[in-house]
Amino acid sequence: MKVVNTPQVQAQIERNKRFLERTELYNYPAYVDGEYYYHVAYWKWGKKDAVGYLVLRPDGEVVRRHEAEPVVKLFLVHAHAGRKIKNNLAIDKDKPIEMYEQKYEYLRALLPSYQDKMDTVLRQDAEKLIDVCKTMMESRDQLRVIYDRGMDLLNQFFARNYVIAGEETALRDVLFESDYILYDRIRKQVLIKDSVDRLYQFFQADRVELDRVQEQKRKKLSDLLSAYKDKTLRNIANESVKSFETHTTGKHESFHSVEQLREAHEKLNMTILENGLMDKLRNP
């Protein structure tokens, strides 16, 4: 479906334009309940976000506000989710995890030689670190599968060139699933910082007789754990978790499932749409 900026459409765009604004007619329509709709965004020079929206039919008729509201929500949510998938998730799915693969390999290889030297706390520390490494390794494949699902939805949209109701929900589900995975793996890293400190101190010392290969693994593991202790990286991880957990309500809220994350963000998004973005809608 091609968007055509006819004289009738342009006349309505200009009629609803305000002083020193530029306009953007989306190059794809929405198809809702058997009707096609165009979407226009108004931008103030120097402003990052749009300052107004207009929904109209292909013949230039400006629809009533009650009809326009679900359509503009569809456009905005779809566009936001699509950008996040193409930009953010495309990068996140390929972030390197080799350090976690190496820590997993070295720790698993060394544990049989060190079990007798470890107390209960250190054994639990090792289990926690192994769990984090497994989470990181498994998450990359999970994120790639989720990304492929999101791109499949976007490619279907690109092929037909119009948005359909319900498509934005499927795209948001992709983001909820990927965001939860990214949050969960950072949160787990933050939670085991004390375990990492203890394991680092433990493997620094020559506690057992090792052959040359095992000794090399001990030194490499010690170096990796030392990098894990970097204060700058820890601060970044702490701030990431804090930002994620306070984003919806302003208070710390730990998430333990995709469903919990979805519920919290849906409430926030509804508030934003109803109390902020709908004020920008210029349909009568």
MIDOSE-1310 file (N, C-alpha, C; in nm, 2 decimals, decimal comma, always signed):
residues 284
mkvv	+0,08/-0,12/+0,00/+0,00/+0,00/+0,00/+0,09/+0,12/+0,00; +0,07/+0,21/-0,10/+0,15/+0,33/-0,11/+0,08/+0,45/-0,06; +0,15/+0,53/+0,02/+0,09/+0,66/+0,07/+0,11/+0,76/-0,04; +0,00/+0,83/-0,07/+0,00/+0,93/-0,18/-0,03/+1,07/-0,12
ntpq	+0,06/+1,16/-0,12/+0,03/+1,29/-0,07/-0,04/+1,38/-0,17; -0,17/+1,36/-0,18/-0,26/+1,43/-0,27/-0,27/+1,58/-0,23; -0,32/+1,66/-0,31/-0,35/+1,80/-0,27/-0,45/+1,81/-0,15; -0,55/+1,71/-0,15/-0,64/+1,71/-0,03/-0,57/+1,68/+0,10
vqaq	-0,48/+1,58/+0,09/-0,40/+1,54/+0,21/-0,31/+1,65/+0,25; -0,24/+1,71/+0,16/-0,15/+1,82/+0,19/-0,22/+1,94/+0,25; -0,34/+1,97/+0,20/-0,42/+2,08/+0,25/-0,45/+2,06/+0,40; -0,49/+1,94/+0,44/-0,52/+1,91/+0,58/-0,39/+1,92/+0,67
iern	-0,28/+1,87/+0,61/-0,16/+1,87/+0,68/-0,12/+2,02/+0,71; -0,13/+2,10/+0,62/-0,10/+2,24/+0,63/-0,20/+2,31/+0,73; -0,32/+2,28/+0,72/-0,43/+2,34/+0,80/-0,40/+2,32/+0,95; -0,34/+2,20/+0,98/-0,32/+2,17/+1,12/-0,18/+2,19/+1,17
krfl	-0,10/+2,26/+1,08/+0,04/+2,29/+1,11/+0,04/+2,42/+1,19; +0,14/+2,43/+1,28/+0,15/+2,55/+1,36/+0,28/+2,62/+1,32; +0,30/+2,74/+1,38/+0,41/+2,83/+1,35/+0,55/+2,76/+1,37; +0,64/+2,76/+1,28/+0,77/+2,71/+1,28/+0,77/+2,56/+1,30
erte	+0,68/+2,49/+1,24/+0,68/+2,34/+1,25/+0,71/+2,28/+1,11; +0,78/+2,17/+1,12/+0,79/+2,09/+0,99/+0,71/+1,97/+1,01; +0,67/+1,91/+0,90/+0,58/+1,79/+0,90/+0,64/+1,67/+0,84; +0,59/+1,55/+0,88/+0,63/+1,42/+0,83/+0,51/+1,34/+0,81
lyny	+0,48/+1,31/+0,69/+0,38/+1,22/+0,65/+0,44/+1,08/+0,64; +0,40/+0,99/+0,73/+0,45/+0,85/+0,73/+0,44/+0,79/+0,59; +0,54/+0,72/+0,55/+0,53/+0,66/+0,41/+0,46/+0,52/+0,41; +0,39/+0,49/+0,51/+0,31/+0,37/+0,52/+0,18/+0,40/+0,60
payv	+0,07/+0,34/+0,56/-0,05/+0,36/+0,64/-0,07/+0,25/+0,74; -0,19/+0,27/+0,81/-0,23/+0,16/+0,90/-0,36/+0,11/+0,84; -0,39/-0,02/+0,87/-0,51/-0,08/+0,82/-0,59/-0,14/+0,95; -0,70/-0,07/+0,98/-0,77/-0,10/+1,10/-0,92/-0,11/+1,07
dgey	-0,98/-0,23/+1,10/-1,12/-0,25/+1,09/-1,17/-0,22/+0,94; -1,09/-0,26/+0,85/-1,13/-0,24/+0,71/-1,10/-0,11/+0,65; -1,03/-0,02/+0,72/-1,01/+0,12/+0,68/-0,85/+0,14/+0,68; -0,81/+0,22/+0,58/-0,67/+0,27/+0,58/-0,66/+0,41/+0,64
yyhv	-0,55/+0,43/+0,71/-0,53/+0,56/+0,77/-0,39/+0,61/+0,75; -0,38/+0,74/+0,72/-0,25/+0,81/+0,72/-0,21/+0,87/+0,85; -0,08/+0,89/+0,87/-0,04/+0,94/+1,00/+0,06/+1,05/+0,97; +0,04/+1,17/+1,04/+0,13/+1,28/+1,02/+0,19/+1,32/+1,16
aywk	+0,32/+1,35/+1,16/+0,38/+1,40/+1,28/+0,43/+1,54/+1,25; +0,42/+1,62/+1,35/+0,46/+1,76/+1,35/+0,58/+1,78/+1,44; +0,68/+1,85/+1,39/+0,81/+1,86/+1,46/+0,84/+2,01/+1,48; +0,89/+2,05/+1,60/+0,94/+2,18/+1,62/+1,09/+2,18/+1,60
wgkk	+1,13/+2,28/+1,53/+1,28/+2,29/+1,50/+1,36/+2,29/+1,63; +1,45/+2,20/+1,64/+1,54/+2,19/+1,76/+1,49/+2,09/+1,86; +1,36/+2,04/+1,85/+1,30/+1,95/+1,94/+1,33/+1,81/+1,90; +1,35/+1,72/+2,00/+1,38/+1,58/+1,97/+1,26/+1,50/+1,94
davg	+1,15/+1,53/+2,01/+1,02/+1,46/+2,00/+0,92/+1,54/+1,92; +0,83/+1,46/+1,86/+0,72/+1,53/+1,78/+0,63/+1,61/+1,88; +0,58/+1,72/+1,83/+0,49/+1,80/+1,91/+0,34/+1,79/+1,88; +0,31/+1,71/+1,77/+0,17/+1,70/+1,73/+0,16/+1,58/+1,64
ylvl	+0,03/+1,52/+1,63/+0,00/+1,41/+1,54/-0,14/+1,44/+1,48; -0,15/+1,38/+1,36/-0,28/+1,40/+1,29/-0,30/+1,26/+1,22; -0,43/+1,22/+1,23/-0,47/+1,09/+1,16/-0,58/+1,13/+1,06; -0,56/+1,09/+0,93/-0,66/+1,12/+0,83/-0,67/+1,00/+0,73
rpdg	-0,78/+1,00/+0,65/-0,80/+0,90/+0,55/-0,72/+0,93/+0,43; -0,70/+0,83/+0,34/-0,63/+0,86/+0,21/-0,69/+0,97/+0,13; -0,82/+0,99/+0,14/-0,89/+1,10/+0,06/-0,87/+1,24/+0,13; -0,80/+1,24/+0,24/-0,78/+1,37/+0,31/-0,87/+1,41/+0,42
evvr	-0,97/+1,32/+0,44/-1,06/+1,35/+0,55/-1,00/+1,33/+0,69; -1,01/+1,42/+0,78/-0,95/+1,41/+0,91/-1,06/+1,34/+1,00; -1,02/+1,23/+1,06/-1,12/+1,15/+1,13/-1,14/+1,21/+1,27; -1,25/+1,17/+1,33/-1,28/+1,22/+1,47/-1,18/+1,16/+1,57
rhea	-1,17/+1,23/+1,68/-1,06/+1,20/+1,78/-1,08/+1,05/+1,83; -1,20/+1,01/+1,86/-1,22/+0,88/+1,91/-1,18/+0,77/+1,82; -1,19/+0,80/+1,69/-1,14/+0,70/+1,59/-0,99/+0,71/+1,57; -0,94/+0,83/+1,59/-0,79/+0,85/+1,56/-0,71/+0,79/+1,67
epvv	-0,75/+0,79/+1,80/-0,67/+0,76/+1,91/-0,61/+0,62/+1,90; -0,69/+0,51/+1,87/-0,63/+0,38/+1,86/-0,53/+0,37/+1,74; -0,56/+0,45/+1,64/-0,47/+0,44/+1,52/-0,34/+0,51/+1,55; -0,34/+0,62/+1,62/-0,21/+0,69/+1,64/-0,13/+0,60/+1,74
klfl	-0,20/+0,54/+1,84/-0,13/+0,45/+1,93/-0,06/+0,33/+1,85; -0,13/+0,28/+1,76/-0,08/+0,17/+1,68/+0,05/+0,22/+1,60; +0,04/+0,33/+1,54/+0,15/+0,39/+1,46/+0,27/+0,41/+1,56; +0,25/+0,47/+1,67/+0,36/+0,51/+1,76/+0,43/+0,39/+1,82
vhah	+0,35/+0,29/+1,87/+0,40/+0,18/+1,94/+0,48/+0,09/+1,84; +0,42/+0,07/+1,72/+0,48/-0,01/+1,61/+0,62/+0,05/+1,57; +0,62/+0,18/+1,55/+0,75/+0,25/+1,51/+0,85/+0,24/+1,62; +0,81/+0,26/+1,74/+0,91/+0,25/+1,85/+0,96/+0,11/+1,87
agrk	+0,88/+0,01/+1,86/+0,92/-0,13/+1,88/+1,01/-0,17/+1,76; +0,97/-0,13/+1,64/+1,06/-0,16/+1,52/+1,20/-0,11/+1,53; +1,21/+0,02/+1,58/+1,34/+0,08/+1,59/+1,42/+0,01/+1,70; +1,36/-0,03/+1,81/+1,43/-0,10/+1,91/+1,49/-0,24/+1,87
iknn	+1,41/-0,31/+1,79/+1,45/-0,44/+1,74/+1,56/-0,42/+1,64; +1,55/-0,33/+1,54/+1,65/-0,31/+1,44/+1,78/-0,25/+1,49; +1,77/-0,17/+1,59/+1,89/-0,10/+1,64/+1,95/-0,17/+1,76; +1,87/-0,17/+1,87/+1,92/-0,22/+2,00/+1,94/-0,37/+2,00
laid	+1,83/-0,44/+1,97/+1,84/-0,59/+1,98/+1,94/-0,64/+1,88; +1,95/-0,58/+1,76/+2,04/-0,63/+1,66/+2,19/-0,62/+1,72; +2,22/-0,53/+1,81/+2,35/-0,52/+1,87/+2,36/-0,61/+1,99; +2,26/-0,61/+2,07/+2,26/-0,69/+2,20/+2,28/-0,84/+2,17
kdkp	+2,22/-0,89/+2,06/+2,22/-1,03/+2,03/+2,36/-1,08/+2,00; +2,45/-0,99/+1,96/+2,59/-1,03/+1,91/+2,70/-0,98/+2,01; +2,66/-0,93/+2,12/+2,76/-0,88/+2,22/+2,85/-1,00/+2,26; +2,98/-0,98/+2,27/+3,07/-1,10/+2,30/+3,05/-1,16/+2,44
iemy	+3,05/-1,29/+2,44/+3,04/-1,36/+2,57/+3,16/-1,46/+2,59; +3,26/-1,44/+2,51/+3,38/-1,53/+2,52/+3,44/-1,54/+2,66; +3,44/-1,43/+2,74/+3,49/-1,43/+2,87/+3,41/-1,52/+2,96; +3,28/-1,53/+2,94/+3,20/-1,62/+3,02/+3,22/-1,76/+2,98
eqky	+3,24/-1,79/+2,85/+3,27/-1,92/+2,81/+3,40/-1,97/+2,86; +3,50/-1,88/+2,87/+3,63/-1,92/+2,92/+3,62/-1,94/+3,07; +3,55/-1,85/+3,15/+3,54/-1,87/+3,29/+3,47/-2,01/+3,32; +3,37/-2,04/+3,24/+3,29/-2,16/+3,26/+3,39/-2,28/+3,24
eylr	+3,46/-2,28/+3,13/+3,55/-2,39/+3,10/+3,66/-2,40/+3,20; +3,73/-2,30/+3,24/+3,84/-2,31/+3,34/+3,79/-2,35/+3,48; +3,68/-2,29/+3,52/+3,63/-2,32/+3,65/+3,58/-2,47/+3,66; +3,52/-2,52/+3,56/+3,47/-2,66/+3,56/+3,59/-2,75/+3,55
allp	+3,70/-2,71/+3,48/+3,82/-2,80/+3,47/+3,89/-2,80/+3,60; +3,89/-2,69/+3,68/+3,97/-2,68/+3,80/+3,90/-2,73/+3,93; +3,77/-2,73/+3,93/+3,69/-2,77/+4,05/+3,73/-2,91/+4,10; +3,74/-3,01/+4,02/+3,78/-3,14/+4,08/+3,91/-3,14/+4,17
syqd	+4,00/-3,06/+4,13/+4,13/-3,05/+4,20/+4,11/-2,96/+4,33; +4,01/-2,87/+4,33/+4,00/-2,78/+4,44/+3,89/-2,80/+4,54; +3,80/-2,90/+4,50/+3,68/-2,92/+4,59/+3,72/-2,94/+4,73; +3,82/-3,02/+4,76/+3,86/-3,05/+4,90/+3,91/-2,93/+4,97
kmdt	+3,96/-2,83/+4,90/+4,01/-2,71/+4,96/+3,91/-2,60/+4,99; +3,79/-2,63/+4,94/+3,68/-2,53/+4,94/+3,59/-2,55/+5,06; +3,54/-2,45/+5,13/+3,44/-2,46/+5,22/+3,30/-2,45/+5,16; +3,19/-2,46/+5,23/+3,06/-2,46/+5,18/+3,03/-2,33/+5,10
vlrq	+3,07/-2,22/+5,16/+3,05/-2,09/+5,09/+3,12/-2,08/+4,96; +3,24/-2,12/+4,95/+3,32/-2,12/+4,82/+3,26/-2,21/+4,72; +3,21/-2,33/+4,76/+3,14/-2,42/+4,67/+3,02/-2,35/+4,61; +2,94/-2,29/+4,70/+2,82/-2,21/+4,65/+2,86/-2,10/+4,56
daek	+2,97/-2,03/+4,59/+3,02/-1,92/+4,50/+3,05/-1,98/+4,36; +3,11/-2,09/+4,36/+3,15/-2,15/+4,23/+3,02/-2,19/+4,15; +2,92/-2,24/+4,22/+2,80/-2,28/+4,15/+2,73/-2,15/+4,10; +2,73/-2,04/+4,18/+2,67/-1,92/+4,13/+2,74/-1,86/+4,00
lidv	+2,87/-1,87/+4,00/+2,95/-1,82/+3,89/+2,92/-1,91/+3,77; +2,92/-2,04/+3,79/+2,89/-2,13/+3,68/+2,75/-2,10/+3,62; +2,65/-2,07/+3,71/+2,51/-2,04/+3,67/+2,51/-1,91/+3,58; +2,58/-1,81/+3,63/+2,59/-1,68/+3,55/+2,65/-1,71/+3,41
cktm	+2,76/-1,78/+3,41/+2,82/-1,81/+3,28/+2,73/-1,89/+3,19; +2,66/-1,99/+3,24/+2,56/-2,06/+3,16/+2,45/-1,97/+3,11; +2,40/-1,88/+3,20/+2,30/-1,78/+3,16/+2,35/-1,70/+3,04; +2,47/-1,65/+3,05/+2,52/-1,57/+2,94/+2,54/-1,64/+2,81
mesr	+2,58/-1,77/+2,82/+2,60/-1,85/+2,70/+2,47/-1,88/+2,63; +2,37/-1,92/+2,72/+2,24/-1,96/+2,66/+2,17/-1,84/+2,61; +2,19/-1,72/+2,67/+2,11/-1,60/+2,64/+2,14/-1,55/+2,50; +2,27/-1,57/+2,45/+2,30/-1,52/+2,32/+2,22/-1,60/+2,21
dqlr	+2,20/-1,73/+2,23/+2,12/-1,80/+2,13/+1,98/-1,77/+2,15; +1,93/-1,74/+2,27/+1,79/-1,70/+2,29/+1,76/-1,57/+2,23; +1,85/-1,47/+2,24/+1,84/-1,34/+2,19/+1,83/-1,35/+2,03; +1,92/-1,43/+1,98/+1,92/-1,44/+1,83/+1,79/-1,50/+1,78
viyd	+1,73/-1,60/+1,85/+1,61/-1,65/+1,80/+1,50/-1,55/+1,81; +1,50/-1,47/+1,92/+1,39/-1,37/+1,94/+1,41/-1,26/+1,84; +1,53/-1,22/+1,81/+1,56/-1,12/+1,71/+1,51/-1,16/+1,57; +1,54/-1,29/+1,54/+1,49/-1,34/+1,41/+1,34/-1,34/+1,40
rgmd	+1,27/-1,37/+1,51/+1,12/-1,36/+1,51/+1,07/-1,22/+1,49; +1,14/-1,12/+1,56/+1,11/-0,98/+1,54/+1,13/-0,93/+1,40; +1,24/-0,97/+1,34/+1,27/-0,93/+1,20/+1,18/-0,99/+1,10; +1,13/-1,12/+1,13/+1,03/-1,18/+1,05/+0,90/-1,10/+1,04
llnq	+0,86/-1,05/+1,16/+0,74/-0,97/+1,17/+0,76/-0,84/+1,09; +0,88/-0,78/+1,11/+0,91/-0,65/+1,04/+0,92/-0,67/+0,89; +0,97/-0,78/+0,85/+0,98/-0,81/+0,70/+0,85/-0,83/+0,64; +0,76/-0,89/+0,72/+0,62/-0,90/+0,67/+0,56/-0,76/+0,65
ffar	+0,58/-0,68/+0,75/+0,53/-0,54/+0,74/+0,59/-0,47/+0,62; +0,72/-0,48/+0,60/+0,79/-0,41/+0,49/+0,73/-0,46/+0,36; +0,70/-0,59/+0,35/+0,65/-0,64/+0,22/+0,51/-0,59/+0,18; +0,43/-0,57/+0,28/+0,29/-0,52/+0,25/+0,28/-0,37/+0,26
nyvi	+0,38/-0,31/+0,34/+0,39/-0,16/+0,36/+0,26/-0,10/+0,43; +0,20/-0,17/+0,52/+0,10/-0,10/+0,61/+0,10/-0,18/+0,74; +0,06/-0,11/+0,84/+0,06/-0,16/+0,98/-0,08/-0,22/+1,00; -0,09/-0,34/+1,07/-0,22/-0,40/+1,10/-0,23/-0,40/+1,25
agee	-0,35/-0,39/+1,30/-0,38/-0,40/+1,44/-0,33/-0,53/+1,50; -0,27/-0,53/+1,61/-0,22/-0,65/+1,67/-0,07/-0,68/+1,64; -0,02/-0,62/+1,54/+0,12/-0,64/+1,50/+0,21/-0,58/+1,60; +0,17/-0,46/+1,65/+0,25/-0,39/+1,75/+0,26/-0,47/+1,88
talr	+0,16/-0,55/+1,91/+0,16/-0,63/+2,03/+0,27/-0,74/+2,02; +0,27/-0,80/+1,90/+0,37/-0,91/+1,88/+0,51/-0,85/+1,88; +0,53/-0,73/+1,83/+0,66/-0,67/+1,83/+0,70/-0,64/+1,97; +0,61/-0,59/+2,05/+0,64/-0,56/+2,19/+0,67/-0,68/+2,27
dvlf	+0,61/-0,79/+2,24/+0,64/-0,92/+2,31/+0,78/-0,96/+2,28; +0,83/-0,93/+2,16/+0,97/-0,96/+2,13/+1,06/-0,88/+2,22; +1,03/-0,75/+2,24/+1,11/-0,66/+2,33/+1,10/-0,70/+2,47; +0,98/-0,74/+2,52/+0,96/-0,78/+2,66/+1,05/-0,90/+2,69
esdy	+1,05/-1,00/+2,60/+1,13/-1,12/+2,62/+1,28/-1,09/+2,61; +1,32/-1,01/+2,52/+1,47/-0,98/+2,51/+1,51/-0,89/+2,62; +1,43/-0,79/+2,66/+1,46/-0,70/+2,77/+1,48/-0,78/+2,90; +1,39/-0,88/+2,92/+1,40/-0,95/+3,04/+1,52/-1,04/+3,05
ilyd	+1,56/-1,09/+2,94/+1,69/-1,17/+2,93/+1,81/-1,08/+2,96; +1,81/-0,97/+2,90/+1,92/-0,87/+2,92/+1,93/-0,83/+3,07; +1,81/-0,80/+3,12/+1,80/-0,75/+3,26/+1,85/-0,86/+3,35; +1,80/-0,98/+3,33/+1,82/-1,10/+3,42/+1,97/-1,13/+3,43
rirk	+2,04/-1,12/+3,31/+2,18/-1,16/+3,31/+2,27/-1,05/+3,38; +2,23/-0,93/+3,37/+2,31/-0,82/+3,44/+2,28/-0,83/+3,59; +2,15/-0,85/+3,62/+2,12/-0,86/+3,76/+2,19/-0,97/+3,83; +2,20/-1,09/+3,76/+2,27/-1,20/+3,82/+2,42/-1,17/+3,84
qvli	+2,48/-1,09/+3,75/+2,62/-1,05/+3,76/+2,64/-0,96/+3,89; +2,55/-0,87/+3,91/+2,55/-0,78/+4,02/+2,54/-0,86/+4,15; +2,45/-0,96/+4,15/+2,43/-1,03/+4,28/+2,54/-1,12/+4,32; +2,63/-1,16/+4,23/+2,74/-1,25/+4,27/+2,88/-1,18/+4,28
kdsv	+2,87/-1,05/+4,30/+3,00/-0,97/+4,31/+3,08/-1,02/+4,43; +3,02/-1,05/+4,54/+3,09/-1,09/+4,66/+3,15/-1,23/+4,63; +3,07/-1,32/+4,56/+3,12/-1,45/+4,53/+3,25/-1,44/+4,44; +3,24/-1,35/+4,34/+3,36/-1,33/+4,25/+3,48/-1,29/+4,33
drly	+3,46/-1,20/+4,43/+3,57/-1,15/+4,51/+3,64/-1,27/+4,59; +3,55/-1,35/+4,65/+3,60/-1,46/+4,72/+3,68/-1,56/+4,64; +3,62/-1,59/+4,52/+3,68/-1,69/+4,43/+3,81/-1,63/+4,37; +3,82/-1,51/+4,35/+3,94/-1,45/+4,30/+4,05/-1,46/+4,41
qffq	+4,02/-1,43/+4,53/+4,12/-1,45/+4,64/+4,16/-1,60/+4,65; +4,07/-1,68/+4,64/+4,09/-1,83/+4,65/+4,19/-1,88/+4,54; +4,16/-1,85/+4,42/+4,24/-1,90/+4,31/+4,37/-1,82/+4,29; +4,39/-1,71/+4,36/+4,52/-1,64/+4,35/+4,63/-1,72/+4,41
adrv	+4,60/-1,80/+4,51/+4,70/-1,87/+4,59/+4,73/-2,01/+4,52; +4,85/-2,06/+4,54/+4,88/-2,20/+4,49/+4,84/-2,29/+4,60; +4,72/-2,34/+4,60/+4,67/-2,43/+4,71/+4,69/-2,58/+4,68; +4,70/-2,61/+4,55/+4,72/-2,75/+4,52/+4,82/-2,77/+4,41
eldr	+4,88/-2,89/+4,40/+4,97/-2,92/+4,29/+4,90/-2,94/+4,16; +4,94/-2,87/+4,06/+4,87/-2,88/+3,93/+4,97/-2,91/+3,82; +4,93/-2,98/+3,72/+5,02/-2,99/+3,61/+5,02/-2,86/+3,53; +5,11/-2,86/+3,42/+5,13/-2,73/+3,35/+5,00/-2,68/+3,29
vqeq	+4,92/-2,77/+3,23/+4,80/-2,72/+3,17/+4,70/-2,66/+3,27; +4,68/-2,74/+3,38/+4,59/-2,69/+3,48/+4,64/-2,56/+3,55; +4,77/-2,55/+3,56/+4,82/-2,42/+3,62/+4,80/-2,30/+3,53; +4,81/-2,33/+3,40/+4,78/-2,22/+3,30/+4,63/-2,18/+3,31
krkk	+4,54/-2,28/+3,33/+4,40/-2,25/+3,35/+4,37/-2,17/+3,48; +4,44/-2,21/+3,58/+4,43/-2,13/+3,71/+4,47/-1,99/+3,69; +4,58/-1,96/+3,62/+4,62/-1,82/+3,60/+4,52/-1,75/+3,51; +4,47/-1,81/+3,41/+4,38/-1,75/+3,32/+4,25/-1,72/+3,39
lsdl	+4,20/-1,81/+3,47/+4,08/-1,79/+3,55/+4,10/-1,68/+3,65; +4,21/-1,67/+3,71/+4,24/-1,56/+3,80/+4,24/-1,43/+3,73; +4,30/-1,42/+3,61/+4,30/-1,30/+3,54/+4,15/-1,26/+3,50; +4,07/-1,35/+3,46/+3,94/-1,32/+3,42/+3,85/-1,27/+3,54
lsay	+3,88/-1,33/+3,65/+3,80/-1,29/+3,77/+3,85/-1,15/+3,82; +3,98/-1,12/+3,79/+4,03/-0,99/+3,82/+3,96/-0,88/+3,74; +3,94/-0,92/+3,61/+3,87/-0,82/+3,52/+3,72/-0,81/+3,56; +3,66/-0,92/+3,61/+3,53/-0,92/+3,66/+3,51/-0,82/+3,78
kdkt	+3,62/-0,79/+3,85/+3,62/-0,71/+3,97/+3,63/-0,56/+3,93; +3,65/-0,53/+3,81/+3,67/-0,39/+3,77/+3,56/-0,30/+3,82; +3,60/-0,19/+3,89/+3,50/-0,11/+3,96/+3,41/-0,03/+3,85; +3,48/+0,01/+3,74/+3,40/+0,08/+3,64/+3,29/-0,01/+3,58
lrni	+3,33/-0,13/+3,55/+3,23/-0,22/+3,49/+3,12/-0,25/+3,60; +3,16/-0,27/+3,72/+3,06/-0,29/+3,82/+2,96/-0,18/+3,84; +3,01/-0,06/+3,83/+2,93/+0,06/+3,85/+2,83/+0,07/+3,73; +2,88/+0,04/+3,61/+2,79/+0,04/+3,49/+2,68/-0,06/+3,51
anes	+2,71/-0,18/+3,56/+2,61/-0,29/+3,58/+2,51/-0,25/+3,69; +2,56/-0,19/+3,80/+2,47/-0,14/+3,90/+2,38/-0,04/+3,85; +2,43/+0,06/+3,78/+2,34/+0,16/+3,73/+2,24/+0,11/+3,63; +2,28/+0,01/+3,55/+2,19/-0,05/+3,45/+2,07/-0,12/+3,52
vksf	+2,10/-0,19/+3,62/+2,00/-0,26/+3,70/+1,91/-0,16/+3,77; +1,97/-0,06/+3,83/+1,89/+0,04/+3,90/+1,80/+0,12/+3,80; +1,85/+0,15/+3,69/+1,77/+0,22/+3,59/+1,65/+0,14/+3,54; +1,68/+0,01/+3,52/+1,57/-0,08/+3,47/+1,47/-0,10/+3,58
etht	+1,51/-0,11/+3,70/+1,41/-0,14/+3,81/+1,34/-0,02/+3,86; +1,38/+0,10/+3,83/+1,31/+0,22/+3,87/+1,24/+0,29/+3,76; +1,25/+0,23/+3,63/+1,20/+0,30/+3,52/+1,04/+0,31/+3,52; +0,98/+0,21/+3,57/+0,83/+0,21/+3,56/+0,76/+0,29/+3,67
tgkh	+0,81/+0,28/+3,79/+0,74/+0,35/+3,90/+0,82/+0,45/+3,98; +0,95/+0,45/+3,95/+1,04/+0,54/+4,02/+1,10/+0,48/+4,14; +1,04/+0,36/+4,18/+1,09/+0,29/+4,30/+1,15/+0,15/+4,25; +1,24/+0,10/+4,33/+1,30/-0,03/+4,29/+1,20/-0,14/+4,28
esfh	+1,20/-0,21/+4,17/+1,11/-0,32/+4,15/+1,18/-0,43/+4,08; +1,22/-0,54/+4,15/+1,29/-0,65/+4,08/+1,19/-0,73/+4,00; +1,23/-0,77/+3,89/+1,15/-0,85/+3,80/+1,20/-1,00/+3,80; +1,10/-1,09/+3,80/+1,13/-1,23/+3,81/+1,07/-1,31/+3,70
sveq	+1,00/-1,24/+3,60/+0,94/-1,31/+3,49/+0,91/-1,21/+3,38; +0,90/-1,26/+3,26/+0,86/-1,18/+3,15/+0,72/-1,12/+3,17; +0,63/-1,20/+3,23/+0,49/-1,16/+3,25/+0,49/-1,04/+3,35; +0,57/-1,04/+3,46/+0,58/-0,93/+3,55/+0,63/-0,81/+3,49
lrea	+0,73/-0,82/+3,40/+0,79/-0,71/+3,33/+0,69/-0,65/+3,24; +0,62/-0,74/+3,16/+0,52/-0,69/+3,07/+0,41/-0,61/+3,14; +0,36/-0,66/+3,25/+0,25/-0,59/+3,33/+0,30/-0,45/+3,37; +0,42/-0,44/+3,43/+0,47/-0,31/+3,48/+0,48/-0,21/+3,36
hekl	+0,53/-0,26/+3,25/+0,56/-0,17/+3,14/+0,43/-0,13/+3,07; +0,34/-0,22/+3,06/+0,21/-0,19/+3,00/+0,14/-0,08/+3,07; +0,14/-0,08/+3,20/+0,08/+0,02/+3,29/+0,15/+0,15/+3,26; +0,28/+0,15/+3,25/+0,36/+0,28/+3,23/+0,33/+0,33/+3,09
nmti	+0,32/+0,24/+2,99/+0,30/+0,29/+2,85/+0,16/+0,34/+2,84; +0,06/+0,28/+2,91/-0,08/+0,33/+2,90/-0,08/+0,47/+2,96; -0,01/+0,49/+3,07/-0,01/+0,63/+3,13/+0,06/+0,73/+3,04; +0,17/+0,69/+2,97/+0,23/+0,78/+2,88/+0,14/+0,82/+2,77
leng	+0,08/+0,72/+2,71/-0,01/+0,74/+2,59/-0,13/+0,83/+2,63; -0,19/+0,80/+2,74/-0,31/+0,87/+2,78/-0,29/+1,01/+2,83; -0,18/+1,03/+2,91/-0,15/+1,15/+2,97/-0,06/+1,24/+2,90; +0,01/+1,19/+2,80/+0,11/+1,27/+2,73/+0,09/+1,28/+2,58
lmdk	+0,10/+1,16/+2,52/+0,10/+1,16/+2,37/-0,04/+1,20/+2,32; -0,15/+1,16/+2,39/-0,28/+1,19/+2,33/-0,31/+1,34/+2,33; -0,24/+1,41/+2,42/-0,25/+1,56/+2,42/-0,20/+1,62/+2,29; -0,11/+1,55/+2,22/-0,05/+1,60/+2,10/-0,14/+1,57/+1,98
lrnp	-0,25/+1,49/+2,00/-0,33/+1,46/+1,88/-0,42/+1,58/+1,84; -0,41/+1,61/+1,71/-0,48/+1,73/+1,66/-0,61/+1,70/+1,59; -0,66/+1,58/+1,60/-0,79/+1,54/+1,55/-0,90/+1,60/+1,63; -1,00/+1,65/+1,58/-1,11/+1,72/+1,66/-1,19/+1,62/+1,74
